[in-house]
Amino acid sequence: MRLPSAEGYVAAVEKENRWLPELAGHLPLPVPAPVAVGRPGRRVPVPVVGPAVAGGRHPRRRRGGRPPPAGA
């Protein structure tokens, strides 16, 4: 989920929604497309974006799905 943490970041979220799909074909890494876009409302006063989940695995996870030992 992409949720602006301060009013000053609202424009950045809107700009990303507009330009990232346009730029995606020119970038060296895949850019997840937004699959859900929420408009500001009474409960959440800022726009919210839900991008597609990128493939792969969590970089801090070991094989077998266990997190690494503390301090690793």
PDB file of N, CA, C and O in Angstrom:
ATOM      1  N   MET A   1       0.840  -1.170   0.000  1.00  0.00           N
ATOM      2  CA  MET A   1       0.000   0.000   0.000  1.00  0.00           C
ATOM      3  C   MET A   1       0.885   1.232   0.000  1.00  0.00           C
ATOM      4  O   MET A   1       1.897   1.293   0.698  1.00  0.00           O
ATOM      5  N   ARG A   2       0.499   2.177  -0.766  1.00  0.00           N
ATOM      6  CA  ARG A   2       1.201   3.462  -0.806  1.00  0.00           C
ATOM      7  C   ARG A   2       0.262   4.483  -0.195  1.00  0.00           C
ATOM      8  O   ARG A   2      -0.770   4.810  -0.781  1.00  0.00           O
ATOM      9  N   LEU A   3       0.611   4.986   0.974  1.00  0.00           N
ATOM     10  CA  LEU A   3      -0.204   5.921   1.734  1.00  0.00           C
ATOM     11  C   LEU A   3       0.685   7.080   2.136  1.00  0.00           C
ATOM     12  O   LEU A   3       1.635   6.873   2.891  1.00  0.00           O
ATOM     13  N   PRO A   4       0.420   8.297   1.665  1.00  0.00           N
ATOM     14  CA  PRO A   4       1.273   9.424   2.025  1.00  0.00           C
ATOM     15  C   PRO A   4       1.262   9.650   3.533  1.00  0.00           C
ATOM     16  O   PRO A   4       0.206   9.626   4.166  1.00  0.00           O
ATOM     17  N   SER A   5       2.438   9.868   4.099  1.00  0.00           N
ATOM     18  CA  SER A   5       2.550  10.048   5.549  1.00  0.00           C
ATOM     19  C   SER A   5       2.369  11.498   5.979  1.00  0.00           C
ATOM     20  O   SER A   5       2.235  11.774   7.171  1.00  0.00           O
ATOM     21  N   ALA A   6       2.362  12.424   5.031  1.00  0.00           N
ATOM     22  CA  ALA A   6       2.158  13.841   5.336  1.00  0.00           C
ATOM     23  C   ALA A   6       1.517  14.506   4.126  1.00  0.00           C
ATOM     24  O   ALA A   6       1.643  14.006   3.008  1.00  0.00           O
ATOM     25  N   GLU A   7       0.850  15.598   4.330  1.00  0.00           N
ATOM     26  CA  GLU A   7       0.142  16.307   3.264  1.00  0.00           C
ATOM     27  C   GLU A   7       1.055  16.641   2.084  1.00  0.00           C
ATOM     28  O   GLU A   7       0.613  16.627   0.935  1.00  0.00           O
ATOM     29  N   GLY A   8       2.307  16.936   2.357  1.00  0.00           N
ATOM     30  CA  GLY A   8       3.247  17.285   1.300  1.00  0.00           C
ATOM     31  C   GLY A   8       3.550  16.148   0.337  1.00  0.00           C
ATOM     32  O   GLY A   8       4.081  16.390  -0.747  1.00  0.00           O
ATOM     33  N   TYR A   9       3.225  14.913   0.706  1.00  0.00           N
ATOM     34  CA  TYR A   9       3.505  13.763  -0.154  1.00  0.00           C
ATOM     35  C   TYR A   9       2.321  13.356  -1.033  1.00  0.00           C
ATOM     36  O   TYR A   9       2.461  12.471  -1.877  1.00  0.00           O
ATOM     37  N   VAL A  10       1.174  13.978  -0.851  1.00  0.00           N
ATOM     38  CA  VAL A  10      -0.008  13.629  -1.634  1.00  0.00           C
ATOM     39  C   VAL A  10       0.261  13.808  -3.123  1.00  0.00           C
ATOM     40  O   VAL A  10      -0.078  12.935  -3.923  1.00  0.00           O
ATOM     41  N   ALA A  11       0.862  14.920  -3.500  1.00  0.00           N
ATOM     42  CA  ALA A  11       1.142  15.172  -4.915  1.00  0.00           C
ATOM     43  C   ALA A  11       2.092  14.120  -5.488  1.00  0.00           C
ATOM     44  O   ALA A  11       1.976  13.759  -6.660  1.00  0.00           O
ATOM     45  N   ALA A  12       3.029  13.623  -4.676  1.00  0.00           N
ATOM     46  CA  ALA A  12       3.973  12.607  -5.154  1.00  0.00           C
ATOM     47  C   ALA A  12       3.246  11.309  -5.491  1.00  0.00           C
ATOM     48  O   ALA A  12       3.578  10.662  -6.484  1.00  0.00           O
ATOM     49  N   VAL A  13       2.275  10.921  -4.694  1.00  0.00           N
ATOM     50  CA  VAL A  13       1.515   9.697  -4.957  1.00  0.00           C
ATOM     51  C   VAL A  13       0.743   9.848  -6.265  1.00  0.00           C
ATOM     52  O   VAL A  13       0.733   8.939  -7.096  1.00  0.00           O
ATOM     53  N   GLU A  14       0.102  10.992  -6.442  1.00  0.00           N
ATOM     54  CA  GLU A  14      -0.648  11.231  -7.670  1.00  0.00           C
ATOM     55  C   GLU A  14       0.284  11.252  -8.887  1.00  0.00           C
ATOM     56  O   GLU A  14      -0.069  10.743  -9.951  1.00  0.00           O
ATOM     57  N   LYS A  15       1.467  11.838  -8.727  1.00  0.00           N
ATOM     58  CA  LYS A  15       2.439  11.884  -9.824  1.00  0.00           C
ATOM     59  C   LYS A  15       2.936  10.474 -10.159  1.00  0.00           C
ATOM     60  O   LYS A  15       3.067  10.133 -11.335  1.00  0.00           O
ATOM     61  N   GLU A  16       3.215   9.654  -9.141  1.00  0.00           N
ATOM     62  CA  GLU A  16       3.650   8.272  -9.385  1.00  0.00           C
ATOM     63  C   GLU A  16       2.579   7.494 -10.139  1.00  0.00           C
ATOM     64  O   GLU A  16       2.892   6.753 -11.071  1.00  0.00           O
ATOM     65  N   ASN A  17       1.312   7.659  -9.742  1.00  0.00           N
ATOM     66  CA  ASN A  17       0.221   6.960 -10.421  1.00  0.00           C
ATOM     67  C   ASN A  17       0.147   7.348 -11.891  1.00  0.00           C
ATOM     68  O   ASN A  17      -0.186   6.522 -12.740  1.00  0.00           O
ATOM     69  N   ARG A  18       0.451   8.580 -12.186  1.00  0.00           N
ATOM     70  CA  ARG A  18       0.381   9.057 -13.560  1.00  0.00           C
ATOM     71  C   ARG A  18       1.577   8.598 -14.380  1.00  0.00           C
ATOM     72  O   ARG A  18       1.405   8.136 -15.508  1.00  0.00           O
ATOM     73  N   TRP A  19       2.788   8.714 -13.838  1.00  0.00           N
ATOM     74  CA  TRP A  19       3.991   8.529 -14.646  1.00  0.00           C
ATOM     75  C   TRP A  19       4.644   7.150 -14.594  1.00  0.00           C
ATOM     76  O   TRP A  19       5.246   6.732 -15.583  1.00  0.00           O
ATOM     77  N   LEU A  20       4.548   6.442 -13.495  1.00  0.00           N
ATOM     78  CA  LEU A  20       5.217   5.139 -13.434  1.00  0.00           C
ATOM     79  C   LEU A  20       4.746   4.162 -14.517  1.00  0.00           C
ATOM     80  O   LEU A  20       5.588   3.497 -15.120  1.00  0.00           O
ATOM     81  N   PRO A  21       3.453   4.044 -14.791  1.00  0.00           N
ATOM     82  CA  PRO A  21       3.056   3.153 -15.890  1.00  0.00           C
ATOM     83  C   PRO A  21       3.630   3.598 -17.242  1.00  0.00           C
ATOM     84  O   PRO A  21       3.953   2.759 -18.082  1.00  0.00           O
ATOM     85  N   GLU A  22       3.754   4.892 -17.449  1.00  0.00           N
ATOM     86  CA  GLU A  22       4.317   5.419 -18.702  1.00  0.00           C
ATOM     87  C   GLU A  22       5.810   5.100 -18.809  1.00  0.00           C
ATOM     88  O   GLU A  22       6.308   4.800 -19.894  1.00  0.00           O
ATOM     89  N   LEU A  23       6.516   5.166 -17.685  1.00  0.00           N
ATOM     90  CA  LEU A  23       7.963   4.968 -17.673  1.00  0.00           C
ATOM     91  C   LEU A  23       8.373   3.504 -17.542  1.00  0.00           C
ATOM     92  O   LEU A  23       9.525   3.159 -17.807  1.00  0.00           O
ATOM     93  N   ALA A  24       7.457   2.653 -17.142  1.00  0.00           N
ATOM     94  CA  ALA A  24       7.785   1.259 -16.809  1.00  0.00           C
ATOM     95  C   ALA A  24       8.561   0.539 -17.908  1.00  0.00           C
ATOM     96  O   ALA A  24       9.494  -0.207 -17.610  1.00  0.00           O
ATOM     97  N   GLY A  25       8.201   0.742 -19.149  1.00  0.00           N
ATOM     98  CA  GLY A  25       8.879   0.051 -20.246  1.00  0.00           C
ATOM     99  C   GLY A  25      10.291   0.542 -20.498  1.00  0.00           C
ATOM    100  O   GLY A  25      11.036  -0.090 -21.246  1.00  0.00           O
ATOM    101  N   HIS A  26      10.674   1.652 -19.892  1.00  0.00           N
ATOM    102  CA  HIS A  26      11.992   2.236 -20.101  1.00  0.00           C
ATOM    103  C   HIS A  26      12.912   2.066 -18.895  1.00  0.00           C
ATOM    104  O   HIS A  26      14.048   2.540 -18.911  1.00  0.00           O
ATOM    105  N   LEU A  27      12.439   1.405 -17.869  1.00  0.00           N
ATOM    106  CA  LEU A  27      13.222   1.229 -16.638  1.00  0.00           C
ATOM    107  C   LEU A  27      13.832  -0.168 -16.592  1.00  0.00           C
ATOM    108  O   LEU A  27      13.271  -1.104 -17.161  1.00  0.00           O
ATOM    109  N   PRO A  28      14.994  -0.323 -15.912  1.00  0.00           N
ATOM    110  CA  PRO A  28      15.684  -1.615 -15.894  1.00  0.00           C
ATOM    111  C   PRO A  28      15.023  -2.672 -14.998  1.00  0.00           C
ATOM    112  O   PRO A  28      15.332  -3.857 -15.125  1.00  0.00           O
ATOM    113  N   LEU A  29      14.128  -2.270 -14.103  1.00  0.00           N
ATOM    114  CA  LEU A  29      13.459  -3.207 -13.196  1.00  0.00           C
ATOM    115  C   LEU A  29      11.953  -3.140 -13.418  1.00  0.00           C
ATOM    116  O   LEU A  29      11.440  -2.115 -13.867  1.00  0.00           O
ATOM    117  N   PRO A  30      11.241  -4.216 -13.111  1.00  0.00           N
ATOM    118  CA  PRO A  30       9.788  -4.171 -13.275  1.00  0.00           C
ATOM    119  C   PRO A  30       9.143  -3.180 -12.307  1.00  0.00           C
ATOM    120  O   PRO A  30       9.571  -3.042 -11.162  1.00  0.00           O
ATOM    121  N   VAL A  31       8.130  -2.512 -12.779  1.00  0.00           N
ATOM    122  CA  VAL A  31       7.378  -1.557 -11.960  1.00  0.00           C
ATOM    123  C   VAL A  31       5.980  -2.131 -11.765  1.00  0.00           C
ATOM    124  O   VAL A  31       5.261  -2.322 -12.745  1.00  0.00           O
ATOM    125  N   PRO A  32       5.573  -2.415 -10.522  1.00  0.00           N
ATOM    126  CA  PRO A  32       4.238  -2.962 -10.309  1.00  0.00           C
ATOM    127  C   PRO A  32       3.164  -1.925 -10.643  1.00  0.00           C
ATOM    128  O   PRO A  32       3.240  -0.775 -10.212  1.00  0.00           O
ATOM    129  N   ALA A  33       2.182  -2.345 -11.403  1.00  0.00           N
ATOM    130  CA  ALA A  33       1.084  -1.452 -11.774  1.00  0.00           C
ATOM    131  C   ALA A  33       0.112  -1.330 -10.605  1.00  0.00           C
ATOM    132  O   ALA A  33      -0.084  -2.290  -9.860  1.00  0.00           O
ATOM    133  N   PRO A  34      -0.494  -0.164 -10.440  1.00  0.00           N
ATOM    134  CA  PRO A  34      -1.501  -0.036  -9.382  1.00  0.00           C
ATOM    135  C   PRO A  34      -2.725  -0.884  -9.710  1.00  0.00           C
ATOM    136  O   PRO A  34      -3.242  -0.824 -10.825  1.00  0.00           O
ATOM    137  N   VAL A  35      -3.187  -1.667  -8.749  1.00  0.00           N
ATOM    138  CA  VAL A  35      -4.374  -2.485  -8.952  1.00  0.00           C
ATOM    139  C   VAL A  35      -5.566  -1.923  -8.183  1.00  0.00           C
ATOM    140  O   VAL A  35      -6.704  -2.339  -8.403  1.00  0.00           O
ATOM    141  N   ALA A  36      -5.307  -0.987  -7.289  1.00  0.00           N
ATOM    142  CA  ALA A  36      -6.368  -0.325  -6.538  1.00  0.00           C
ATOM    143  C   ALA A  36      -5.932   1.099  -6.230  1.00  0.00           C
ATOM    144  O   ALA A  36      -4.813   1.334  -5.776  1.00  0.00           O
ATOM    145  N   VAL A  37      -6.824   2.039  -6.482  1.00  0.00           N
ATOM    146  CA  VAL A  37      -6.545   3.441  -6.178  1.00  0.00           C
ATOM    147  C   VAL A  37      -7.738   3.970  -5.401  1.00  0.00           C
ATOM    148  O   VAL A  37      -8.875   3.923  -5.869  1.00  0.00           O
ATOM    149  N   GLY A  38      -7.459   4.473  -4.209  1.00  0.00           N
ATOM    150  CA  GLY A  38      -8.527   5.030  -3.379  1.00  0.00           C
ATOM    151  C   GLY A  38      -8.443   6.546  -3.342  1.00  0.00           C
ATOM    152  O   GLY A  38      -7.362   7.122  -3.223  1.00  0.00           O
ATOM    153  N   ARG A  39      -9.575   7.164  -3.443  1.00  0.00           N
ATOM    154  CA  ARG A  39      -9.637   8.623  -3.388  1.00  0.00           C
ATOM    155  C   ARG A  39      -9.761   9.073  -1.927  1.00  0.00           C
ATOM    156  O   ARG A  39     -10.225   8.312  -1.078  1.00  0.00           O
ATOM    157  N   PRO A  40      -9.344  10.316  -1.639  1.00  0.00           N
ATOM    158  CA  PRO A  40      -9.511  10.822  -0.276  1.00  0.00           C
ATOM    159  C   PRO A  40     -10.981  10.777   0.136  1.00  0.00           C
ATOM    160  O   PRO A  40     -11.877  11.008  -0.677  1.00  0.00           O
ATOM    161  N   GLY A  41     -11.208  10.478   1.398  1.00  0.00           N
ATOM    162  CA  GLY A  41     -12.568  10.413   1.913  1.00  0.00           C
ATOM    163  C   GLY A  41     -12.609  10.799   3.375  1.00  0.00           C
ATOM    164  O   GLY A  41     -11.639  11.325   3.920  1.00  0.00           O
ATOM    165  N   ARG A  42     -13.730  10.537   3.998  1.00  0.00           N
ATOM    166  CA  ARG A  42     -13.920  10.913   5.402  1.00  0.00           C
ATOM    167  C   ARG A  42     -12.988  10.132   6.325  1.00  0.00           C
ATOM    168  O   ARG A  42     -12.409  10.708   7.246  1.00  0.00           O
ATOM    169  N   ARG A  43     -12.834   8.818   6.089  1.00  0.00           N
ATOM    170  CA  ARG A  43     -12.015   7.989   6.977  1.00  0.00           C
ATOM    171  C   ARG A  43     -10.531   8.077   6.669  1.00  0.00           C
ATOM    172  O   ARG A  43      -9.704   8.036   7.580  1.00  0.00           O
ATOM    173  N   VAL A  44     -10.185   8.199   5.391  1.00  0.00           N
ATOM    174  CA  VAL A  44      -8.780   8.318   4.982  1.00  0.00           C
ATOM    175  C   VAL A  44      -8.694   9.567   4.103  1.00  0.00           C
ATOM    176  O   VAL A  44      -9.129   9.538   2.952  1.00  0.00           O
ATOM    177  N   PRO A  45      -8.140  10.659   4.628  1.00  0.00           N
ATOM    178  CA  PRO A  45      -8.195  11.936   3.916  1.00  0.00           C
ATOM    179  C   PRO A  45      -7.141  12.117   2.823  1.00  0.00           C
ATOM    180  O   PRO A  45      -6.956  13.230   2.331  1.00  0.00           O
ATOM    181  N   VAL A  46      -6.457  11.057   2.439  1.00  0.00           N
ATOM    182  CA  VAL A  46      -5.415  11.149   1.410  1.00  0.00           C
ATOM    183  C   VAL A  46      -5.625  10.033   0.393  1.00  0.00           C
ATOM    184  O   VAL A  46      -6.269   9.032   0.708  1.00  0.00           O
ATOM    185  N   PRO A  47      -5.091  10.185  -0.828  1.00  0.00           N
ATOM    186  CA  PRO A  47      -5.210   9.093  -1.800  1.00  0.00           C
ATOM    187  C   PRO A  47      -4.365   7.897  -1.373  1.00  0.00           C
ATOM    188  O   PRO A  47      -3.309   8.061  -0.761  1.00  0.00           O
ATOM    189  N   VAL A  48      -4.833   6.702  -1.696  1.00  0.00           N
ATOM    190  CA  VAL A  48      -4.147   5.461  -1.340  1.00  0.00           C
ATOM    191  C   VAL A  48      -3.991   4.636  -2.614  1.00  0.00           C
ATOM    192  O   VAL A  48      -4.894   4.600  -3.449  1.00  0.00           O
ATOM    193  N   VAL A  49      -2.843   3.974  -2.763  1.00  0.00           N
ATOM    194  CA  VAL A  49      -2.596   3.149  -3.932  1.00  0.00           C
ATOM    195  C   VAL A  49      -2.172   1.765  -3.474  1.00  0.00           C
ATOM    196  O   VAL A  49      -1.355   1.621  -2.565  1.00  0.00           O
ATOM    197  N   GLY A  50      -2.737   0.751  -4.113  1.00  0.00           N
ATOM    198  CA  GLY A  50      -2.352  -0.628  -3.848  1.00  0.00           C
ATOM    199  C   GLY A  50      -1.707  -1.203  -5.103  1.00  0.00           C
ATOM    200  O   GLY A  50      -2.415  -1.567  -6.042  1.00  0.00           O
ATOM    201  N   PRO A  51      -0.381  -1.292  -5.140  1.00  0.00           N
ATOM    202  CA  PRO A  51       0.280  -1.843  -6.324  1.00  0.00           C
ATOM    203  C   PRO A  51       0.203  -3.362  -6.346  1.00  0.00           C
ATOM    204  O   PRO A  51      -0.036  -4.004  -5.322  1.00  0.00           O
ATOM    205  N   ALA A  52       0.408  -3.924  -7.532  1.00  0.00           N
ATOM    206  CA  ALA A  52       0.493  -5.374  -7.655  1.00  0.00           C
ATOM    207  C   ALA A  52       1.697  -5.857  -6.845  1.00  0.00           C
ATOM    208  O   ALA A  52       2.688  -5.140  -6.705  1.00  0.00           O
ATOM    209  N   VAL A  53       1.603  -7.044  -6.329  1.00  0.00           N
ATOM    210  CA  VAL A  53       2.700  -7.596  -5.530  1.00  0.00           C
ATOM    211  C   VAL A  53       3.774  -8.123  -6.476  1.00  0.00           C
ATOM    212  O   VAL A  53       3.490  -8.901  -7.387  1.00  0.00           O
ATOM    213  N   ALA A  54       5.003  -7.691  -6.248  1.00  0.00           N
ATOM    214  CA  ALA A  54       6.124  -8.153  -7.068  1.00  0.00           C
ATOM    215  C   ALA A  54       6.484  -9.581  -6.679  1.00  0.00           C
ATOM    216  O   ALA A  54       6.310  -9.974  -5.526  1.00  0.00           O
ATOM    217  N   GLY A  55       6.978 -10.344  -7.621  1.00  0.00           N
ATOM    218  CA  GLY A  55       7.385 -11.719  -7.343  1.00  0.00           C
ATOM    219  C   GLY A  55       8.685 -11.759  -6.558  1.00  0.00           C
ATOM    220  O   GLY A  55       9.321 -10.729  -6.335  1.00  0.00           O
ATOM    221  N   GLY A  56       9.060 -12.915  -6.157  1.00  0.00           N
ATOM    222  CA  GLY A  56      10.315 -13.082  -5.422  1.00  0.00           C
ATOM    223  C   GLY A  56      10.057 -13.457  -3.985  1.00  0.00           C
ATOM    224  O   GLY A  56       8.951 -13.853  -3.617  1.00  0.00           O
ATOM    225  N   ARG A  57      11.077 -13.330  -3.185  1.00  0.00           N
ATOM    226  CA  ARG A  57      10.933 -13.654  -1.766  1.00  0.00           C
ATOM    227  C   ARG A  57      11.524 -12.527  -0.946  1.00  0.00           C
ATOM    228  O   ARG A  57      12.303 -11.716  -1.446  1.00  0.00           O
ATOM    229  N   HIS A  58      11.150 -12.489   0.297  1.00  0.00           N
ATOM    230  CA  HIS A  58      11.651 -11.460   1.202  1.00  0.00           C
ATOM    231  C   HIS A  58      13.159 -11.607   1.326  1.00  0.00           C
ATOM    232  O   HIS A  58      13.635 -12.715   1.572  1.00  0.00           O
ATOM    233  N   PRO A  59      13.933 -10.536   1.166  1.00  0.00           N
ATOM    234  CA  PRO A  59      15.383 -10.657   1.170  1.00  0.00           C
ATOM    235  C   PRO A  59      15.959 -11.111   2.505  1.00  0.00           C
ATOM    236  O   PRO A  59      17.086 -11.604   2.539  1.00  0.00           O
ATOM    237  N   ARG A  60      15.233 -10.963   3.593  1.00  0.00           N
ATOM    238  CA  ARG A  60      15.749 -11.368   4.906  1.00  0.00           C
ATOM    239  C   ARG A  60      15.250 -12.747   5.325  1.00  0.00           C
ATOM    240  O   ARG A  60      15.517 -13.173   6.449  1.00  0.00           O
ATOM    241  N   ARG A  61      14.547 -13.444   4.469  1.00  0.00           N
ATOM    242  CA  ARG A  61      14.052 -14.781   4.805  1.00  0.00           C
ATOM    243  C   ARG A  61      15.016 -15.843   4.291  1.00  0.00           C
ATOM    244  O   ARG A  61      15.600 -15.702   3.216  1.00  0.00           O
ATOM    245  N   ARG A  62      15.171 -16.892   5.063  1.00  0.00           N
ATOM    246  CA  ARG A  62      15.979 -18.023   4.623  1.00  0.00           C
ATOM    247  C   ARG A  62      15.074 -19.029   3.948  1.00  0.00           C
ATOM    248  O   ARG A  62      13.849 -18.923   4.009  1.00  0.00           O
ATOM    249  N   ARG A  63      15.682 -19.998   3.309  1.00  0.00           N
ATOM    250  CA  ARG A  63      14.889 -21.078   2.732  1.00  0.00           C
ATOM    251  C   ARG A  63      14.083 -21.748   3.829  1.00  0.00           C
ATOM    252  O   ARG A  63      14.531 -21.844   4.971  1.00  0.00           O
ATOM    253  N   GLY A  64      12.908 -22.205   3.481  1.00  0.00           N
ATOM    254  CA  GLY A  64      12.035 -22.840   4.466  1.00  0.00           C
ATOM    255  C   GLY A  64      11.100 -21.840   5.134  1.00  0.00           C
ATOM    256  O   GLY A  64      10.262 -22.226   5.949  1.00  0.00           O
ATOM    257  N   GLY A  65      11.236 -20.537   4.792  1.00  0.00           N
ATOM    258  CA  GLY A  65      10.323 -19.528   5.310  1.00  0.00           C
ATOM    259  C   GLY A  65      10.639 -19.020   6.694  1.00  0.00           C
ATOM    260  O   GLY A  65       9.904 -18.190   7.228  1.00  0.00           O
ATOM    261  N   ARG A  66      11.731 -19.503   7.297  1.00  0.00           N
ATOM    262  CA  ARG A  66      12.066 -19.041   8.636  1.00  0.00           C
ATOM    263  C   ARG A  66      12.887 -17.754   8.569  1.00  0.00           C
ATOM    264  O   ARG A  66      13.768 -17.634   7.718  1.00  0.00           O
ATOM    265  N   PRO A  67      12.616 -16.801   9.444  1.00  0.00           N
ATOM    266  CA  PRO A  67      13.449 -15.608   9.471  1.00  0.00           C
ATOM    267  C   PRO A  67      14.845 -15.965   9.976  1.00  0.00           C
ATOM    268  O   PRO A  67      15.008 -16.978  10.657  1.00  0.00           O
ATOM    269  N   PRO A  68      15.851 -15.157   9.658  1.00  0.00           N
ATOM    270  CA  PRO A  68      17.195 -15.443  10.153  1.00  0.00           C
ATOM    271  C   PRO A  68      17.262 -15.278  11.670  1.00  0.00           C
ATOM    272  O   PRO A  68      16.424 -14.587  12.251  1.00  0.00           O
ATOM    273  N   PRO A  69      18.244 -15.901  12.317  1.00  0.00           N
ATOM    274  CA  PRO A  69      18.391 -15.727  13.766  1.00  0.00           C
ATOM    275  C   PRO A  69      18.639 -14.272  14.098  1.00  0.00           C
ATOM    276  O   PRO A  69      19.153 -13.522  13.269  1.00  0.00           O
ATOM    277  N   ALA A  70      18.282 -13.872  15.292  1.00  0.00           N
ATOM    278  CA  ALA A  70      18.500 -12.486  15.730  1.00  0.00           C
ATOM    279  C   ALA A  70      19.968 -12.122  15.596  1.00  0.00           C
ATOM    280  O   ALA A  70      20.856 -12.893  15.962  1.00  0.00           O
ATOM    281  N   GLY A  71      20.203 -10.931  15.064  1.00  0.00           N
ATOM    282  CA  GLY A  71      21.561 -10.454  14.899  1.00  0.00           C
ATOM    283  C   GLY A  71      22.233 -10.918  13.624  1.00  0.00           C
ATOM    284  O   GLY A  71      23.377 -10.545  13.364  1.00  0.00           O
ATOM    285  N   ALA A  72      21.550 -11.725  12.817  1.00  0.00           N
ATOM    286  CA  ALA A  72      22.150 -12.229  11.570  1.00  0.00           C
ATOM    287  C   ALA A  72      22.082 -11.199  10.475  1.00  0.00           C
ATOM    288  O   ALA A  72      22.538 -11.451   9.360  1.00  0.00           O
TER     289      ALA A  72
END
